Amino acid sequence: MTLTRRHLGIGLAALLGASALPALTQEANLPDAIRIGSTAPRHLKFILFRNLGLLEKESEAEGIPVELVTFDGGSEASVALGSGQLDLMYTGNNPALRLAAFGADVITVGLSSWNPLNETVVVARADGDIDSIDDLKGRNVAYLSGTVRHSGVSKALETVGLTTDDVESVNFGIKMAGPALARGDVGVIVESRSTVQTLIDQGLAKVVFDGAEHPEWVSPYPITVNGEFAREYPEVLARILAVDIQTAAWSDSQPEETIRIFAEETGLPVAAVAATYPDNAFHRAPEITQAAIDSLKEEAFMSANGLLEGSVDWDRWGDRAPYEAALHLLQARTN
C-alpha cells in the first residue's frame, strides 16, 4: 500500500487539526488510559508527542487519557511493559529484545527510529591520559548496562581485542555520568554524541572512539506493545500508529522546527542536534520491514554478553497487522 503526502496531511495544521482520523467503531473496546513509556531524552517522536499533544488530541473524543512516562533506562521500561503497567514502549533495541527473549507477552508493531548514523561515542576526560580504546583496559567506563551504549562500547572494545571484562564497568546514565566525568570520578563515559557534545565543547571531554565510523553497527529501535493491550484494543493501537506515521512524516517536512523542539525539550544545543541529522531527515518511519527484523536478528553481542535469557520468537514477535490497519485509517481520512 502506498501512502502519499496527501494521505499523510503533513502540515502542522492538518496534523493538529480537528478533522483527524475516522471515529472508532461503536463495537471498539476502549482502555481506561493509554500508557506509553520511553527512555528519556533520546526518542524524538516521544518528545514530539509530548510537546505537541498529538496523541491526546487524537483520543480526546473518546475521553481516553494518554500518559507519557519516561524512564532513566531501558530495563525499567521493559519491566513496566512486561507487567502491564505500560501499553507501549519506545526504547532502544536491546531492552526490547531482552524482554522478547525472556518470553514476555509483547510484540513489536513498528520502529521508533532507524538512523543510519551511529551516534554512540566513547569520550574521556580531556586532561587525562586515555587517548584511544586501547587505553581503556583496567579503567572505569560508565554506561547504562543493556542499552545501545553497552552494545557500542562492547563492539568498540572488540576492535582491539578487549571485552567489557577488561574494564571496570560503572552502570551510570548521562545524568550521573556527565558530572562524574567532570569531577574525575570516572575516566570514560559512553553516550550519544549529541548528549555529550556540551562536555566536548567546554573542553572537559575528548572523543576516543567515534561510532560514526561503524554504521554497520546501527540497529532499529522498535515500538513494543503489551500483547494483552494489542489483542484487546486493536483499533486504538491502529490510531496510535497512525499518529506515529503522521508525526514521522511531519518531522521530515519541518526539520528546523523539529530540531528546535528536540533541543528545547532535552536542553541540548541546536547545533549538536542538527549534527545528528545532517541530511535533515530523521529516519522515524515506523514500518517494520523484513530488513529491520534481519538487522535485529544480527544483534548477537547480547547473547555473547549474557544479556539475553532465552531466545526471540521472531515469527510471533514482529506483527505488521497494526501498521497496515493504521495505513487504512489514514487513507480513509481522505475519502
N, C-alpha and C positions, 0 to 999 in steps of 0.2 A: 504494500500500500504506500503510495507516495503522498507526502504532505507538503503543500506549498505554503509560501508566506501568507497567502490569502487565508488558508485554513488556520494558520497559527495566530494571526492577529497580533503581530509582534510589537506594534506601537504600545507605549505605556498606557495611553488612554484606553486602548482596547483590552489590554491585559488587566487593568484595574476597573474597567467599566462594569456597569450593572448587567449588561446582556452577555452573561458568561456562558457556561455550559448548559446543555439541556437539563431540566429538572430530573431528580431521581424518580424512579417509578414508585407508584403507591405501594408496591409489594416489597420495596427495598428495606432491608434491615438497617437500622441506624445505631451507631455506637453512642454511648454517653459522652464520649470525648475522643479526640484523635490525639495521640501522644507520639511525638516524633523526637528522636534523640540524635545528637551529633557530638563529635569531639570538637570542641571549640579550640581555636577560631578558624579552622582551616577549610571548612566546606562552604564554598561560595553560594551555592543555591540555598542552603540553610540560612545563610546571612540575608539573602535577598527575601526569602520567605518572611523572616522576622522583621526586616526593615520596611518592607512594602505592604505587609499584612495580606499577602496573596491568598494563603490557604484560609485564613479567617474570612475573607470576603467571599470565597467560593462556598463556604459551608454555613454562612450566616442565615440563609433562607431556611435551612432545617434546624437552626439553633444549635449546631454541634460546636462546642468549644474546641479550639486547637491549642495544644500545649507543646511548645518548642523547648526542649530540655537539652542543656549542654553538659558534657562530661569532660573531665580532665584527661581521660584515657579511654582507649577502645575496650578494655576489659570491663570497666564499669558499665559501659553502654551495652555490651554483649550480655552481661548478666541480666540487665534490666529487660532487654528484648526477649531473651530466652525464658524469663519468668513471667512474661506477660505484662510487666509494668510499662513497657513501651510497645507501640504498634508497628512503627517503622524505625529504621536506624540508618543514618548516613555516616559511615566511617570509612577508614582505610580497608584494604583487602585483608590484612592479617586478622583483625578481630572477627570479621565476617566469616572467614574460612575456619578459624578455630571453633566458632560456635556451630557451624555446619558439621565439622568433623566430629564434634562432641555428640552429635545425634540429636540436637535440639530441634524442635518443631519450628523451623524457619525456612523461608525460601528467598531467593533473590529475584527481584522483578525488574531491575533496571540498573543503570550506572549513575552514581553521583558525579563521577568525572573519569576521564582517561586522558590526562595531559601528557603529550609525548615528551615534554621537558622534565627530566629528572631533577627535581629541585633540592634533593637532600644534599647537605654539605656537612663535612666534619670540620669544625673550627677549634682552634687552640688559642690560649692567651697570646696576645700579640708580643708580649715581652718574655715569653717562655722559650724553652729550647726544643719544642716539638714543631718540626717543620714538614713532616710527611707521615703517612700511615705507618711506615717502618718504625717510627719513633714511639708508637703507642704501646708497645709491649711493656706490661707492668704498670701502666699509667691508669689513673682514674678517668673513665669515659662515661659521661652522663647521656642517657637517652631513655625513652619510655619503652619498657620491655613489651614485646609482642606487637609493636607498631611498624609502620613502614620505615621509620628511622632505625629500628632494630635490624630490619632486613637490609637497609642500606649500609650500615656500618659492618654487618656480617660479611656482605659481599665485598666491601672495600678491603677489609682485613684479608679476605681470601686472595686478593690480588697480590699480596706479598707473603703468602704462606702462613698467615696467622688466623686465629679464630677468636671469638669472644672469650674463650677460656684463657687467652693470653693477656687480657686486660682486666682491670678492676672495674667491672660494670657498676654504675650507680643509676638506680631507677628513678630518674627525675624527668618531669616535663619542663617546658620552657620557663614557666613561672618561677620554678626553683633553680633551674639550670643556669639561666642568664645571670642572676645575681651571684650564684655560686662561682661562676667563671670569673666575674668581675672581682670578687673577693679573693680568688685564688684557692677556694675550697676544692674545685675540680680543675683539671688542666685542659679538658676537651669536652665539647658538647656536640651532639649530633641533632640537627634540626633542618627545617626547610630554610632555603636561603633568605626568603623574604622575612622570616621570623627573626633571623639573627643579623640582618643587614644593618640595623642600627648599631649593634655592637661593633661590626666591621667599620662602619663609617666613623664611629667615635674613637677608633684606634685601639679598642680593647680586645679585638679578636682578629685572627687571620685564618684564611681558608687553607687547610692542609689536604683536603680531598674534596673534589667537586663532582657530584653525581651527574652533572650535565654531560660529562664525558662518557656516560654509560646509559644512553636512552633505552637500551635493551632491557634494563632492569625495571622499567616502569610497568606497573600492572594496574588494571582498572580498580576503581573504588566502587563497590556495589551499594545498591539500595536494598536492604534486607528487611523482610516483613515477617512478623509473627504469623505462623501458619494458621492459627485459630482465627485471627483477625482477617486474613485473606479469604478464608472459607466463609466466614460469617458475613462479611461486608464487601463483597466483590465490586459493587457499584461505587461505593465510597472510595475504595482503593483505586479504581479506574479514574475517578475525578482527581484524586491527589496526583496521580501520574500525569494526567492531562495538564494540570497546573505546572508540574515539573517540566514537561515538554515545552510549554509556552515560555517558562522562565529561562530555560536554556537558550531558546531562540532569541528572546529579548536581550539577554546579556550580550550576545554576539552582535546584535544590531545597535547596541548602545554601550560601546566599550568604555568611553570616558566616564559615563555615569556609573557603570558597574564598578570600575576601579575606584571611583570616589567613595561609593557606598562601602566597598570592602575595606578600604584604607581607614575610613572613619569608624567603622564597627570594630576593627581589630587594633587600631592605634598604630598601624604600620605606615611608613612613609609611602606616599603615592608612587614615587619613583621605584621603590622596591617592589610594590605590587605590579606595576606596569612591566617591570623587567621579567616577571614570572610569566607574562603573556605577551611576548614580543611581537606576535602577529595579530594582536587584538582579537584573538579567538580564545574562548575559554574552555572548549572541549568538554561540555557538560551534557551533550545529547544522551538521554537515558536509555536508548535502545540497547538491549543486552544481546549482542551478536555472538555467533559461534567463535569469532576471533577473540572476543572478550573472555569467553569461557576457556578457550585454549590457553590464553595468557595466564589466567588464574590457575589453571592446572599446572603450569610450569613453576609456580612459586614453591619450589622444592626445599628452599632453605628452611622453611618452617618445620618440616619433618626432621631435617638434619639437626636442628637446634632444639628438638624436643618440645616444640610449641604446638604440635597437633596431637591430640589424643583421638585415635580412630582415623577414619577417612571420610572424605566428602562423597555423598551420593550425587554425582553430577547430574544424572538424569532427572532426579527429583528436585534438586536444589534450584536449578535455573528454570524459571517459568515465564514465558513470553506472553501468556494469555492476558494478564492485566495491562501490559503495554499495548497490545492490539486493541483491547477494549477502550483504552484512552484515546487511541487514534480515531476510532469510530465516533467517540464523543466529540472530538474536535472537528471532524468532518460534518457531523450532524449540526453543529453550531452554525455552519454557513448555509445550510439547506433551508 
